[in-house]
Structure formats: C-alpha cells, structure tokens
C-alpha cells in the first residue's frame, strides 16, 4: 500500500452523475475525491460524447407549444411502456420521482448553471400503438451534452478551488473496505504504475456506469428468452465493464437487479475513426428509408420505422438470419432525415452555430451526408440500383443482394404513389404522415414520395447492425441513493447513482425507456444522493 488519501466523500466515476454529485457535495462544504479510470481530457465519460436529449415534464418549452403534460400522465406512459411490474418497488418509486422532479431538479437547476435548450420539443418513442410518449417531451440541450458536461466540470472545479477537491485520473477502483458493517475505504489502482491507493472516507458514491461497455458482459446477461444477434457494435463507454458491480454483489451482498435489461439501438455503423475496438456510431434511422434484410428484401410484414419503439426494432433485427440490415434511401431523404447520435456529428448544435443550424434544418444537412460518403465504407452511394447492388455485395463479400430483388422491393413501395395519395396503403407511409403532423418532426421528415423520384438521387445504402448503449439494470437503491443488500437493508456509507444504479432503484426504466431519460436520471440520482450525504 503506497499511500492513503482521506476525504469526506469519495466519488467513483467521472461521468455526468459523478460530476454532479461531487459538485453538490463540494457546495455543501465536503472534501471530495473524484476517482476516474479515463484520462483528464476525457473527464465526463459518455456524457461528453452524447447528443444531449432530455425527457422533461412541465417545462416552459412544452407550455409555449401547448403540450398539456403532467407528471401523472408521464408516469402512466413510463410504467406502461417500460412494463414495470408491481414487484418493481424501487424502480417504480424512482420513475415517479423522475416525472415529479425533472422540471425543478434538472431543467431549472441546469438553467441556473447556464445551460440552455432549443425551443422545439420533439416527439420520440411514441410506441408502436401509441403506448409510449403520448406527448412530446424530448428537449435538446443547446451545445449538446458536451457543453453541459464541460459547464458542470467547470462549476465543480470552481467549487473545489480551495483544495477540497482531489481529482485522480487514470485510477481504477477495484474493491472496497468495510468495518463494523460500514464501507470505509476504496482501493484504487493507478493504471500506469499499478500502484494501489487507499481512499478513505465515511461515504462512497458509486458512479462507474453500467455493464454495456463490455462485450463479454452483454453476452453473459442477454436475456435467454430474447433473440440475440451474432455480432454487435459497442456504443457504450468501454470502461463500463461491470467489474465493480459484480465485486459488490459477491463481497458485500449488494443487490444487482434487471441486469439483462439494456437500451440498445438497431442501426449502428462502425466508427470511421474508432476510439476503441468495436466502437460504433448510432445512426438515427431515416423514417422514409426502406429497412431491408441481407438479401435486399423489405423487412415485414410490418415495416420497421424509427421513432416509435426502439426496443421492438432491436428485437426484430436480432432475430434476422444475418446480423446486419440495409437502409435504402436516396439523397433527398438523407439530406433531410439522416443523423448520427452524439456530439461528434452534430457540429452545428454542439458548437452553437445558430444560423448554420437553421440553414441545415431547413435546406438539408448535405454536409453530413457528404462526410459519411467520404469517411464510412458502410455508407454507399450510387446513381443506379444495379451499381448500388455491386457496392453492397462488395462490402459484404457476397452476392446475397440480387439487382432484381432490390428493384422489386423499391418498385413495390413506389407503387403506392401511382394512384395519388388517396390510394396509399402502406404502414410506413401512414407512420410518416402521422409523424409529420407534429411541426418539429415535419422539419426532419420528408413528405412521402417514390424512392425513384426524378431528381431525388443518387441512391444510398447504409450497412447497419445492432449497437449496445445503456444498461437499464444496476445496483438497487432507495430514494436517497443508498445501495441495498439482498435483504433490502441499506449498506452503510455506500451510494450508487446514474447508470451504476440502473438510473435509480436498480432499473427505473423497466424494459424500455421513453428516450432522453438517461442524462436527467444521472442528475436526479446524483443530486438526491448528495442531499442525503449532506443531511448525514
């Protein structure tokens, strides 16, 4: 043992939840050690890369758009869509806490910290049959989550400028020490030297993320009753590997729940400049694109359309014969609808370039489409369908897509437009028209038209596969954020927040998220835990 550090609070993990908790504890007069596995320039974790969408209830933006939202209605949507059962006591309590406090504890608090939101509220995860978000709730942070995270990091550093904050970068907490039934210290290994540090404090807050950064953990915990693809990309943080979760379960009898519940996406592509092995980008599938199997046949009988039920999309993709799909579209659709989740590929919002953002929203994001054409071998462009088929087969090293099959898929869809709008009879078209009724969605969704419409080309095929993202399960916690053991008793001195706690209670979302609930849940759980710590 080479050294011992002492503090009032140790926060394990430097993502959004850990930063918020450290900030609140510092403002409450505590001495804080924040220990993080990553480099100093990556402080902020996955939030530093995230887009910044937030599901919030009862905001001024909703009121200006005449959205009659209430916590009661939001809770009904949450519980129904997540399929939370009566036995999910703590998850349901955290869900209720979220909808009742997202306005004051997240929205108002962030506004006080200098964070701003775009004026439009978007409508996502409506549910296949309307059982998801029955109202628009998706707010977008102006500057993406990168700006939000850096703002809070700066606030944390100011609050600890008097020496009460110790930042330990590139240190991995491997185990905890307990004495007299209370957790009293954490043992952290310095990545570069292997040196072990003993971090001593009466309170330890776990904010180390979930398990979805580990392909082995995803494989081990994938629910047996659900289809599992042969391959998937990693869209989570690579340090979210579940090691500390399982140590806590085995050594302290901490209760780990809903571990098989995950929030994955169905349309990932490999990152052109990967930050780690298997690194993927989560695209926002175009509503107007045809979603095809490996042979170029349209997946059905119910066509796959994004924006309604992400969980269902993943299950339908996972059961296919090959672990990948194709999105078939044209340049007209891509310029209006194609997007990639995260701060990296949303430059106008991230850098708060208002006029260029408005221009690309109204005139199309041709810049991003050209960028992906140049950078990604999985983003194929050709003036003709036969030429596109050649590129698709060259990418997969097969002849699985036949020109006549792809042409037939396109012709069958385009036939809907031969007799005018009164003869449309396609569920994808119906869903597109429904989405376009909400003004913000109409700006990002094309008016239905034939894929072979003159002047709409060239054609585009995107080679997609499932990509992991969030762990919906985690360490069970009460409303104070205290970690519970298998008997339901709180482990003295130990808290868990954010994704480490399944975003509250060990699985507040159940099986599905209303989307945009992850960043706010990190803030809510972190502030609740800090409040409990300060109250003693």
C-alpha positions as CSV (number, residue, x, y, z in Angstrom):
1,X,0.0,0.0,0.0
2,X,1.8,3.1,-1.2
3,X,-0.4,6.0,0.0
4,X,-3.7,6.8,1.8
5,X,-5.9,9.7,0.8
6,X,-8.7,11.0,3.1
7,X,-11.9,12.9,2.4
8,X,-15.5,13.2,3.4
9,X,-16.8,11.7,0.2
10,X,-15.3,9.5,-2.5
11,X,-17.0,9.5,-5.8
12,X,-16.1,6.6,-8.1
13,X,-16.5,7.5,-11.7
14,X,-16.2,10.8,-13.6
15,X,-19.2,10.7,-15.8
16,X,-22.1,13.1,-15.5
17,X,-23.6,11.6,-12.4
18,X,-20.2,11.6,-10.6
19,X,-19.5,15.2,-11.5
20,X,-22.9,16.4,-10.4
21,X,-22.6,14.6,-7.1
22,X,-19.1,15.9,-6.5
23,X,-20.3,19.4,-7.3
24,X,-23.2,19.3,-4.9
25,X,-21.1,17.8,-2.1
26,X,-18.4,20.5,-2.6
27,X,-21.0,23.2,-2.4
28,X,-22.2,21.6,0.8
29,X,-18.7,22.0,2.4
30,X,-17.5,18.4,1.9
31,X,-14.0,17.3,0.9
32,X,-14.3,15.2,-2.2
33,X,-12.1,12.7,-4.0
34,X,-13.3,12.0,-7.5
35,X,-11.5,9.0,-9.0
36,X,-11.9,8.1,-12.7
37,X,-10.4,5.5,-15.0
38,X,-10.0,7.7,-18.0
39,X,-7.6,10.5,-19.0
40,X,-8.1,14.0,-17.7
41,X,-9.2,15.3,-21.2
42,X,-12.0,12.6,-21.2
43,X,-13.5,13.6,-17.8
44,X,-17.2,13.4,-18.3
45,X,-17.5,9.9,-19.6
46,X,-20.2,9.0,-22.1
47,X,-22.0,12.3,-21.5
48,X,-19.1,14.1,-23.1
49,X,-19.9,12.3,-26.4
50,X,-23.7,12.3,-26.0
51,X,-26.2,14.3,-28.1
52,X,-28.0,15.9,-25.1
53,X,-31.7,14.9,-25.5
54,X,-33.7,15.1,-22.2
55,X,-37.2,13.9,-21.5
56,X,-38.6,16.6,-19.2
57,X,-42.1,17.2,-17.9
58,X,-43.9,20.5,-17.5
59,X,-41.3,22.8,-19.0
60,X,-41.8,26.4,-20.4
61,X,-41.0,25.0,-23.8
62,X,-43.9,22.5,-23.5
63,X,-46.2,25.2,-22.4
64,X,-45.3,27.5,-25.3
65,X,-46.0,24.7,-27.7
66,X,-49.3,23.9,-25.9
67,X,-48.3,20.5,-24.8
68,X,-50.6,19.6,-21.8
69,X,-48.1,17.4,-20.0
70,X,-48.4,16.4,-16.3
71,X,-46.3,14.1,-14.0
72,X,-49.4,11.8,-13.7
73,X,-49.6,11.4,-17.5
74,X,-45.8,11.0,-17.8
75,X,-45.8,8.3,-15.1
76,X,-48.6,6.4,-16.9
77,X,-46.6,6.4,-20.1
78,X,-43.4,5.4,-18.3
79,X,-44.8,2.5,-16.4
80,X,-46.8,1.2,-19.3
81,X,-44.0,1.5,-21.9
82,X,-41.4,0.1,-19.5
83,X,-43.7,-2.8,-18.5
84,X,-42.8,-2.2,-14.8
85,X,-44.5,-4.8,-12.6
86,X,-45.9,-4.4,-9.1
87,X,-42.8,-6.1,-7.7
88,X,-40.6,-3.4,-9.1
89,X,-41.0,-1.3,-6.0
90,X,-37.9,0.9,-6.0
91,X,-37.8,1.2,-9.8
92,X,-41.4,2.5,-9.7
93,X,-40.6,4.9,-6.9
94,X,-37.7,6.3,-8.9
95,X,-39.9,6.6,-12.0
96,X,-42.4,8.6,-10.0
97,X,-39.6,10.7,-8.5
98,X,-38.3,11.4,-12.0
99,X,-41.5,12.7,-13.6
100,X,-42.4,14.7,-10.5
101,X,-39.0,16.4,-10.2
102,X,-37.4,16.6,-13.7
103,X,-38.6,20.2,-14.1
104,X,-37.2,21.5,-10.8
105,X,-34.2,19.2,-10.2
106,X,-33.0,19.1,-13.8
107,X,-34.4,21.8,-16.0
108,X,-34.5,24.6,-13.5
109,X,-31.2,23.6,-12.0
110,X,-29.4,23.4,-15.4
111,X,-30.8,26.8,-16.4
112,X,-29.3,28.3,-13.2
113,X,-26.0,26.7,-14.2
114,X,-26.1,28.4,-17.6
115,X,-27.3,25.6,-19.8
116,X,-29.9,26.3,-22.5
117,X,-32.3,24.3,-24.6
118,X,-33.5,24.5,-28.1
119,X,-37.1,26.0,-28.3
120,X,-38.7,23.0,-30.0
121,X,-39.8,19.9,-28.1
122,X,-39.5,16.7,-30.2
123,X,-41.7,13.6,-30.1
124,X,-39.9,10.3,-29.8
125,X,-40.7,6.8,-28.7
126,X,-44.4,7.1,-29.4
127,X,-44.9,3.3,-29.1
128,X,-46.0,1.1,-31.9
129,X,-49.6,1.6,-31.0
130,X,-49.4,4.9,-29.0
131,X,-48.3,3.3,-25.7
132,X,-45.1,5.3,-25.5
133,X,-44.8,9.0,-25.1
134,X,-48.3,10.2,-25.6
135,X,-47.0,13.7,-25.8
136,X,-43.7,15.4,-26.9
137,X,-41.2,15.6,-24.1
138,X,-37.7,15.4,-25.8
139,X,-35.8,18.6,-25.1
140,X,-32.4,19.2,-26.8
141,X,-29.5,20.9,-25.0
142,X,-28.1,23.8,-27.0
143,X,-24.5,22.8,-27.3
144,X,-25.2,19.1,-26.8
145,X,-24.3,17.1,-23.7
146,X,-20.7,18.1,-24.3
147,X,-21.3,21.7,-23.4
148,X,-23.5,20.7,-20.5
149,X,-20.8,18.4,-19.1
150,X,-18.0,20.9,-19.5
151,X,-20.1,23.6,-17.8
152,X,-20.6,21.3,-14.8
153,X,-17.0,20.3,-14.7
154,X,-16.0,23.9,-14.6
155,X,-18.5,24.5,-11.8
156,X,-17.1,21.5,-9.9
157,X,-13.6,22.8,-10.2
158,X,-14.6,26.3,-9.0
159,X,-16.4,24.8,-6.0
160,X,-13.3,22.8,-5.1
161,X,-10.7,25.5,-5.9
162,X,-9.9,25.9,-2.2
163,X,-8.3,22.5,-2.1
164,X,-11.3,20.4,-1.1
165,X,-11.4,18.6,-4.5
166,X,-8.9,15.9,-5.4
167,X,-9.1,14.5,-8.9
168,X,-7.5,11.2,-9.5
169,X,-7.5,10.4,-13.3
170,X,-6.5,7.1,-14.7
171,X,-7.2,5.2,-11.5
172,X,-9.4,2.2,-11.3
173,X,-11.3,1.3,-8.1
174,X,-11.2,-2.5,-7.7
175,X,-12.6,-3.1,-4.3
176,X,-13.9,-1.5,-1.1
177,X,-13.1,-1.9,2.6
178,X,-15.7,-2.2,5.3
179,X,-15.5,-2.1,9.1
180,X,-18.3,-2.5,11.6
181,X,-20.9,-3.0,8.9
182,X,-19.9,0.2,7.2
183,X,-18.0,0.9,4.0
184,X,-14.9,3.0,4.9
185,X,-12.5,3.0,2.0
186,X,-11.9,2.2,-1.6
187,X,-8.8,0.6,-3.1
188,X,-7.8,2.2,-6.4
189,X,-5.0,1.1,-8.8
190,X,-3.1,3.7,-10.8
191,X,-3.3,2.5,-14.4
192,X,0.2,3.5,-15.5
193,X,2.2,2.3,-12.5
194,X,0.0,-0.4,-10.9
195,X,0.4,1.4,-7.6
196,X,-2.5,0.9,-5.1
197,X,-4.0,3.9,-3.3
198,X,-6.3,3.6,-0.2
199,X,-9.0,6.2,-0.4
200,X,-10.6,6.6,3.0
201,X,-14.0,8.3,3.7
202,X,-17.2,7.7,5.6
203,X,-19.2,8.0,2.3
204,X,-18.5,6.3,-1.0
205,X,-20.7,7.1,-4.0
206,X,-20.5,4.7,-7.0
207,X,-20.9,6.4,-10.4
208,X,-18.9,4.0,-12.6
209,X,-21.6,3.4,-15.3
210,X,-23.1,0.2,-16.3
211,X,-22.0,-3.1,-18.0
212,X,-22.7,-2.4,-21.7
213,X,-19.2,-1.3,-22.4
214,X,-18.1,-5.0,-22.1
215,X,-19.0,-7.3,-24.9
216,X,-18.5,-10.2,-22.5
217,X,-20.9,-8.8,-20.0
218,X,-23.5,-8.1,-22.8
219,X,-23.1,-11.7,-24.0
220,X,-23.4,-13.1,-20.4
221,X,-26.5,-11.1,-19.4
222,X,-28.5,-11.1,-22.7
223,X,-32.0,-12.4,-21.7
224,X,-32.3,-16.0,-22.8
225,X,-35.9,-15.5,-23.9
226,X,-35.0,-12.8,-26.4
227,X,-33.3,-13.2,-29.8
228,X,-29.6,-12.4,-29.7
229,X,-27.6,-11.3,-32.8
230,X,-24.3,-13.0,-33.6
231,X,-22.5,-9.6,-33.7
232,X,-23.0,-6.1,-32.4
233,X,-21.1,-2.9,-32.1
234,X,-20.1,-1.1,-28.9
235,X,-21.8,2.3,-28.4
236,X,-21.2,2.4,-24.6
237,X,-18.2,3.6,-22.7
238,X,-15.5,0.9,-22.8
239,X,-14.8,1.3,-19.0
240,X,-18.4,0.4,-18.2
241,X,-17.5,-3.2,-17.8
242,X,-19.4,-4.3,-14.7
243,X,-16.4,-5.5,-12.7
244,X,-17.1,-3.4,-9.6
245,X,-20.8,-4.3,-9.8
246,X,-20.1,-8.0,-9.5
247,X,-17.4,-7.5,-6.8
248,X,-20.0,-5.6,-4.7
249,X,-22.6,-8.4,-5.3
250,X,-20.2,-11.1,-4.3
251,X,-18.4,-9.4,-1.4
252,X,-21.0,-7.1,0.1
253,X,-24.2,-8.9,-1.0
254,X,-25.2,-5.7,-2.8
255,X,-28.4,-6.4,-4.8
256,X,-27.9,-6.3,-8.6
257,X,-31.2,-6.3,-10.5
258,X,-32.5,-6.1,-14.1
259,X,-29.0,-6.7,-15.4
260,X,-30.3,-8.2,-18.6
261,X,-32.3,-5.1,-19.5
262,X,-30.4,-3.0,-22.0
263,X,-31.1,0.0,-24.1
264,X,-29.6,-0.8,-27.5
265,X,-30.1,0.6,-31.0
266,X,-30.8,-1.2,-34.2
267,X,-28.9,0.9,-36.7
268,X,-25.2,1.2,-35.7
269,X,-22.3,1.6,-38.1
270,X,-18.6,1.1,-37.3
271,X,-16.9,4.4,-36.3
272,X,-14.7,5.5,-39.2
273,X,-12.0,6.6,-36.6
274,X,-12.7,4.2,-33.7
275,X,-11.7,5.2,-30.2
276,X,-11.6,1.6,-29.0
277,X,-12.1,-1.9,-30.5
278,X,-15.6,-2.4,-31.8
279,X,-16.5,1.3,-31.4
280,X,-19.8,2.1,-33.2
281,X,-21.9,5.1,-34.1
282,X,-25.6,5.0,-33.6
283,X,-27.4,6.4,-36.6
284,X,-30.9,7.9,-36.3
285,X,-32.6,5.7,-38.9
286,X,-34.4,7.7,-41.6
287,X,-38.2,7.2,-41.3
288,X,-38.5,7.4,-45.1
289,X,-35.8,4.7,-45.8
290,X,-36.7,1.2,-46.6
291,X,-35.4,-1.2,-43.9
292,X,-34.1,-4.3,-45.8
293,X,-32.7,-7.7,-44.8
294,X,-29.3,-9.1,-46.1
295,X,-31.0,-10.1,-49.4
296,X,-32.4,-6.6,-50.1
297,X,-35.9,-7.6,-49.2
298,X,-38.1,-5.3,-47.2
299,X,-38.5,-6.5,-43.6
300,X,-42.1,-7.1,-42.7
301,X,-44.9,-7.7,-42.8
302,X,-44.9,-4.6,-40.5
303,X,-42.2,-2.4,-41.9
304,X,-39.5,-1.1,-39.5
305,X,-39.8,2.6,-38.8
306,X,-37.8,4.5,-36.2
307,X,-39.3,6.9,-33.6
308,X,-41.9,4.5,-32.2
309,X,-40.3,1.6,-30.3
310,X,-36.6,1.2,-30.2
311,X,-36.8,-1.9,-28.1
312,X,-39.0,-3.6,-30.7
313,X,-36.7,-2.6,-33.5
314,X,-33.8,-4.2,-31.8
315,X,-35.7,-7.5,-31.2
316,X,-36.8,-7.6,-34.9
317,X,-33.3,-7.0,-36.1
318,X,-31.8,-9.5,-33.7
319,X,-33.9,-12.4,-35.0
320,X,-32.9,-12.0,-38.6
321,X,-30.8,-14.6,-40.5
322,X,-27.8,-12.2,-40.7
323,X,-26.5,-9.8,-38.0
324,X,-27.0,-6.8,-40.2
325,X,-29.6,-4.9,-42.2
326,X,-29.6,-2.3,-45.0
327,X,-31.3,1.1,-45.1
328,X,-32.2,2.0,-48.6
329,X,-32.9,5.6,-49.4
330,X,-31.9,8.5,-51.7
331,X,-30.0,11.7,-51.3
332,X,-33.3,13.7,-50.9
333,X,-34.2,11.6,-47.8
334,X,-30.7,11.5,-46.4
335,X,-30.2,15.3,-46.5
336,X,-33.5,15.9,-44.6
337,X,-33.5,12.9,-42.2
338,X,-30.1,11.3,-41.8
339,X,-28.5,11.9,-38.4
340,X,-26.0,10.4,-36.1
341,X,-26.5,10.4,-32.3
342,X,-23.9,12.2,-30.3
343,X,-22.0,15.4,-30.1
344,X,-19.3,14.5,-32.6
345,X,-21.6,14.5,-35.7
346,X,-23.9,17.3,-34.6
347,X,-21.4,20.2,-35.1
348,X,-24.0,23.0,-35.5
349,X,-25.7,22.2,-32.2
350,X,-22.5,21.3,-30.4
351,X,-20.7,24.5,-31.4
352,X,-23.9,26.6,-31.0
353,X,-23.8,27.8,-34.6
354,X,-27.4,29.1,-34.8
355,X,-27.7,30.4,-38.3
356,X,-25.9,27.3,-39.9
357,X,-28.1,25.1,-37.8
358,X,-31.2,26.7,-39.1
359,X,-30.0,26.6,-42.6
360,X,-29.2,22.9,-42.5
361,X,-32.6,22.2,-40.7
362,X,-34.5,24.0,-43.5
363,X,-32.4,23.1,-46.5
364,X,-30.9,19.8,-45.6
365,X,-27.7,18.5,-43.9
366,X,-25.9,17.8,-47.2
367,X,-22.6,18.4,-45.3
368,X,-23.1,15.3,-43.0
369,X,-24.2,13.1,-45.9
370,X,-21.1,14.0,-47.9
371,X,-18.9,13.5,-44.8
372,X,-20.2,9.9,-44.3
373,X,-19.9,9.2,-48.0
374,X,-16.3,10.1,-47.8
375,X,-15.4,8.6,-44.4
376,X,-17.5,5.4,-44.0
377,X,-17.2,2.3,-46.2
378,X,-20.6,1.3,-44.8
379,X,-22.3,4.4,-46.4
380,X,-22.7,3.5,-50.0
381,X,-23.8,5.9,-52.8
382,X,-24.5,5.2,-56.4
383,X,-26.6,6.8,-59.2
384,X,-28.3,3.5,-60.1
385,X,-29.7,0.5,-58.2
386,X,-27.5,-2.0,-60.2
387,X,-24.4,0.0,-59.3
388,X,-25.5,0.1,-55.7
389,X,-26.0,-3.7,-55.6
390,X,-22.4,-4.2,-56.8
391,X,-21.1,-2.0,-53.9
392,X,-23.4,-3.7,-51.3
393,X,-22.1,-7.2,-52.3
394,X,-18.5,-6.0,-52.5
395,X,-18.8,-4.7,-48.9
396,X,-20.2,-8.0,-47.5
397,X,-18.0,-10.2,-49.8
398,X,-21.0,-12.0,-51.1
399,X,-23.6,-12.0,-53.9
400,X,-26.6,-12.1,-51.5
401,X,-28.3,-9.0,-52.9
402,X,-29.6,-9.5,-56.4
403,X,-30.5,-6.5,-58.5
404,X,-33.9,-7.8,-59.4
405,X,-34.8,-8.4,-55.7
406,X,-33.7,-4.9,-54.7
407,X,-35.5,-3.4,-57.7
408,X,-38.7,-5.3,-56.8
409,X,-38.5,-4.0,-53.2
410,X,-38.3,-0.5,-54.5
411,X,-40.9,-0.9,-57.1
412,X,-43.4,-2.4,-54.6
413,X,-43.0,0.7,-52.4
414,X,-43.1,3.2,-55.2
415,X,-46.3,1.6,-56.5
416,X,-48.1,3.3,-53.6
417,X,-47.8,6.6,-55.3
418,X,-49.1,5.6,-58.7
419,X,-52.7,6.4,-58.0
420,X,-52.3,9.5,-55.8
421,X,-52.4,10.0,-52.1
422,X,-55.9,8.6,-51.8
423,X,-54.6,5.2,-52.8
424,X,-51.6,4.9,-50.4
425,X,-51.8,1.7,-48.4
426,X,-48.5,1.2,-46.6
427,X,-47.9,1.3,-42.8
428,X,-44.6,3.1,-43.2
429,X,-46.3,5.9,-45.2
430,X,-49.1,6.1,-42.5
431,X,-46.5,6.5,-39.8
432,X,-44.5,9.1,-41.7
433,X,-47.7,11.2,-42.2
434,X,-48.5,10.8,-38.5
435,X,-45.1,12.0,-37.5
436,X,-45.2,15.0,-39.9
437,X,-48.3,16.3,-38.1
438,X,-46.0,17.5,-35.3
439,X,-44.2,20.6,-36.6
440,X,-40.7,19.8,-35.3
441,X,-40.9,16.3,-36.8
442,X,-42.1,17.6,-40.1
443,X,-38.9,19.7,-40.4
444,X,-36.9,16.5,-40.2
445,X,-39.2,14.1,-42.1
446,X,-39.7,14.1,-45.8
447,X,-43.1,14.2,-47.4
448,X,-43.7,10.7,-48.7
449,X,-42.6,10.2,-52.3
450,X,-41.3,7.4,-54.5
451,X,-37.7,6.4,-53.9
452,X,-37.1,6.6,-57.7
453,X,-38.5,10.1,-57.8
454,X,-36.8,12.1,-60.5
455,X,-34.1,14.4,-59.2
456,X,-34.1,12.7,-55.7
457,X,-31.0,10.6,-56.3
458,X,-28.4,9.3,-56.1
459,X,-29.4,6.1,-54.1
460,X,-27.8,5.4,-50.7
461,X,-27.5,2.1,-48.9
462,X,-26.3,2.0,-45.3
463,X,-25.0,-1.2,-43.8
464,X,-26.3,-1.4,-40.2
465,X,-26.1,-3.6,-37.2
466,X,-27.2,-3.6,-33.6
467,X,-25.2,-1.4,-31.3
468,X,-25.2,-1.5,-27.5
469,X,-25.7,1.6,-25.5
470,X,-27.1,1.8,-21.9
471,X,-27.5,-0.7,-19.0
472,X,-31.1,-0.4,-17.7
473,X,-30.3,-2.5,-14.7
474,X,-27.8,-2.0,-11.9
475,X,-27.4,-1.7,-8.1
476,X,-30.6,-1.4,-6.3
477,X,-31.0,1.9,-4.4
478,X,-33.6,3.6,-2.3
479,X,-34.7,7.2,-3.0
480,X,-31.7,8.5,-1.1
481,X,-29.4,6.6,-3.5
482,X,-28.2,4.2,-0.7
483,X,-27.2,0.8,-2.1
484,X,-29.4,-2.0,-0.7
485,X,-28.3,-5.6,0.0
486,X,-30.1,-8.8,-0.7
487,X,-32.2,-8.4,2.4
488,X,-33.3,-4.9,1.4
489,X,-31.2,-3.1,4.0
490,X,-29.0,-0.2,3.2
491,X,-25.3,-0.8,3.2
492,X,-24.0,1.9,5.5
493,X,-21.9,4.6,3.8
494,X,-22.5,3.3,0.2
495,X,-24.4,5.1,-2.5
496,X,-24.9,4.4,-6.2
497,X,-26.1,6.9,-8.9
498,X,-26.7,7.2,-12.6
499,X,-26.2,4.1,-14.8
500,X,-24.5,2.2,-11.9
501,X,-27.8,2.2,-10.2
502,X,-29.9,1.4,-13.3
503,X,-30.7,5.1,-13.4
504,X,-32.4,4.7,-10.0
505,X,-33.7,1.7,-8.0
506,X,-31.7,-0.8,-10.0
507,X,-33.9,-0.5,-13.1
508,X,-36.2,2.5,-13.1
509,X,-36.9,2.1,-16.9
510,X,-38.0,-1.5,-16.9
511,X,-37.7,-2.9,-20.4
512,X,-38.0,0.4,-22.3
513,X,-37.0,4.0,-22.0
514,X,-39.2,6.9,-23.1
515,X,-35.8,8.1,-24.6
516,X,-33.9,11.1,-23.3
517,X,-34.3,9.9,-19.7
518,X,-30.7,8.9,-19.1
519,X,-28.9,12.3,-18.7
520,X,-31.7,13.7,-16.4
521,X,-31.7,10.4,-14.4
522,X,-28.0,10.9,-13.8
523,X,-28.6,14.4,-12.5
524,X,-31.6,13.4,-10.4
525,X,-30.0,10.4,-8.7
526,X,-26.7,12.4,-8.1
527,X,-28.4,15.3,-6.5
528,X,-30.6,13.0,-4.4
529,X,-27.6,11.1,-3.1
530,X,-25.6,14.3,-2.4
531,X,-28.6,15.7,-0.5
532,X,-28.7,12.6,1.6
533,X,-25.0,12.7,2.3
534,X,-25.1,16.3,3.3
535,X,-28.0,15.7,5.7
536,X,-26.0,13.0,7.3
